[in-house]
Amino acid sequence: MPLYPPSERLRPFGLRKTPFNPITGKFFPMGDDRVIGVFELIEEEASTLLCLDTRIGREVRISKPYMFRRDIFNGETVNEVSYSFTGNNSRTASKDGEEDEAQVITPDYLTGETIIAVRREVNVTLTDGTLYKCRWEDINIAGRCWAVEVE
């Protein structure tokens, strides 16, 4: 189904009017000016989420929230606690003189779930070492957090 009916008037230079945005009371510009986007999760990765932008039908990478990103915390020590990631959503926290703690992100990211992200350019290092610039960051609407893994 076309976005514009054939009878719709054209702007100068043959450009069609873009869809109307009732929130701002203006027409959308030719580019993507969304501040918040709704996406469908395809796959969880180490520091990003591979999602489908349902508005345009294209795959996009969305940065995980800062606290869940492997590229930030893997092999780092914060407040005397060392973190070592064991998977996309699991890590081991170690502190001298104490027993290691296995942690997981809860609730899990589920394929097909709705991800709400905010427009924010974030540089993320992928697991293959490639630096990638994400245009979106998950705002963690589900209230995810790190928790001790139950054995």
N, C-alpha and C positions, 0 to 999 in steps of 0.2 A: 504494500500500500504506500503510495507516494506521500511524502510529508506535506506537499502543497497541491491543492487542487489546480487543474489546468486553467481554470478561469481566474485565478488570483492575479492581481496586477503586479507587474514587475517594477522594481525601482530603476533609477537611471542606470545605464550601462548593462541592462539585462539581468541584474541581480534580483533574486526573489527576496521577499520579506522573510525574516527569520521568525520562528515561533515566539508567541507573546509570553512574557514572564509575569504572571499575576502578582508575584511577591514584590517586584520592583516597579511594576507598572510600565515597563519598557519592553521592547523587543530584544531577544537575545542577540548578542553580536555574532559576527560570522565565526569567531573562534569559540573555544570552550572557556567560559568565564565562571564556571561553577566554583563556589567556595566549599561546599559540602557535596559529596557524591555518594551514591548508593551502588554497591557492587555485590556480585555473587562469587563466593569463594570457590576456586577450582582446586588449589593445592597450597598447603602450607610449606614454606621453605624456611631456611635457617633465620634470616633476618627480614624476609619479605613474604608477602602473600600474593600468589598468582590468582588474579580475579578476572571476572568478566564484567566489563562496563555495560550494563544492560541497556543504557541509553543509546550507545552507538554500536553495540555488538562486537566489541574488540577486547582482547586480553590486555590487562595492564598489571604492572607490579606495584603493590602498595607496601610501604614500609610498615613493619610491626611497630608498636609503641616502643619508645626508647628502652624501657626496662626489660623488654623481651628480646632485644636484638643480640644475636650471637656475635656479630662483628664488633660490638662495643665491649662486651664483658668476657668473652672467651679468653682464658689465660690471664686475666687481670685480677688484681687484688684491690678490694675496696673495704675500708675499715677493718683491715686484718683478715678478711675473708677472701679466699681465692676461689674463682669460678672456672669450671671446666665443663664445656657442653658435651653431652653424650648423644644428643639428637636434636631435631628441629625444635622440640618443645620440652627438653629435659636437660638438666645439668647437675653437677656435683658441686656442693659448697664445702670448702675445707678451711678449718681454722686450727692453728697450732695448739696441740694439747687437747683437742676435742675430736669426737667421732665425726667422720664425713657424713654429710646429709645429702640424700638424693632428692632433687626437687623437680616438679613438673608444673607446666602452666595449666591452670584450671579455671573455668571449664575449657575442654579441648576445642580447638578450631575444627569445625565440621564442614566437609565438602557440601556445597550448596547453601550454606548459611549466608545471611545478609551481613555485609561489612559496610559500616558507615565510616567514611574517611573524610579528612579535611585536606584542602589544598595546601600543601607545604612541601617545598622541595627539600629532600633529604638525601645526602650522599650515603650509600650503603655499599659495603664490600660483600659481594656474593661469595659462596663457598669455594668457587674456583679462583678467587682472588681478584676478579674483575670489579672495578669501581663502577657503580650504577647510580644514576640520579633518578630517584623516585619523585614523582610529582604529587603523590598522595601519601598520607600517613593515617593508619587506623587509629581512631579516637577511643578505642576500647569501650564501646557502648555496652558490651556484655559484662564488664566488671572483672575481667580476668586478672589473675595474680599468680605469683609463685607460691607453691605449697609443698610441704614435705610429701614425698611419694610413699603411699601406703604399701607395705610389703605383703 
